[in-house]
Amino acid sequence: MIRFTNRSLLVLPFALSFALAAGFLLPSFAATPAGAPRVEESQPVNIEVLTTGYTAHDPGENGKGITYTGTRARPGECAVDPGVIPLGSLLWVPGYSARYGLVRAEDTGGLIKGDRIDLFFLHRREALDWGERQETVTVWSGDEQKVR
């Protein structure tokens, strides 16, 4: 019998995320939105991207926090160029995924063109602290031909 303590419950998400990143596990979701990739059927693709942070509370934003796909913006989602990374794809982003887990591509943005992604943060300070980082991300899209 496996016993979980409060400490093990804190460590478990990180251990699972590490196993995903290392390729030991592929995530499987019981319910996926229509058109979303079945992750267990896809092969991961590594791609070098420029990452930036954003929040619904940035000056100049409408503050509504609704993504291109119609979901509410939240940690664990990002904006992508759908010509590079298809919407609905799952990504592992070093540094960000350790905190929020796998990231789902649910948004687009006027400045998000090419090999660039915008990661959602709850607070403006977190987004500013993230800054701009060049990262190698792992993408599960269900259609590896579309990931450039």
C-alpha positions, 0 to 999 in steps of 0.5 A: 500500500502506498502512503502519501504524506503532505510532503509527498503530495507537494513533490508528486506533481514535480516528479510527474512533470519531470517524468513527462519531460524526460519522455518516461510518460506521455500524458493521457486525458480522459476527456479532450475537447473536439479537435484537440490532439490525443497526446498519447498518439503523438510524438514529442517535438523539440523546438527553440522559441523565444518565451515571454510572459503576459497577464490579463492585467497588463496596461492596454489589455482588455482585462477580460482574459478570454483566449482565442479558443474561448477559454478563460486565460489562466496559468498553464496556457500560452499564446502561440503562432498557430502556423508554428505550433497548432492550437490545442498542443501541449508544451513542456516549458523549462522553468514554467512547467515545473510550477504550472505543469504542461502548458496548453496552446489556447491563445494567439497574439498580434506580436506572437509570430514565428518561433515565439510563445507568450506564457500566462501569469496571474500577476503582472509582476510575475510576467515582468520577472519572467522577461524574455527567455530563449527556451527549448520546449517540447511540443505534443501536437498530435500532428508533428508535420505542423510543428516547425 
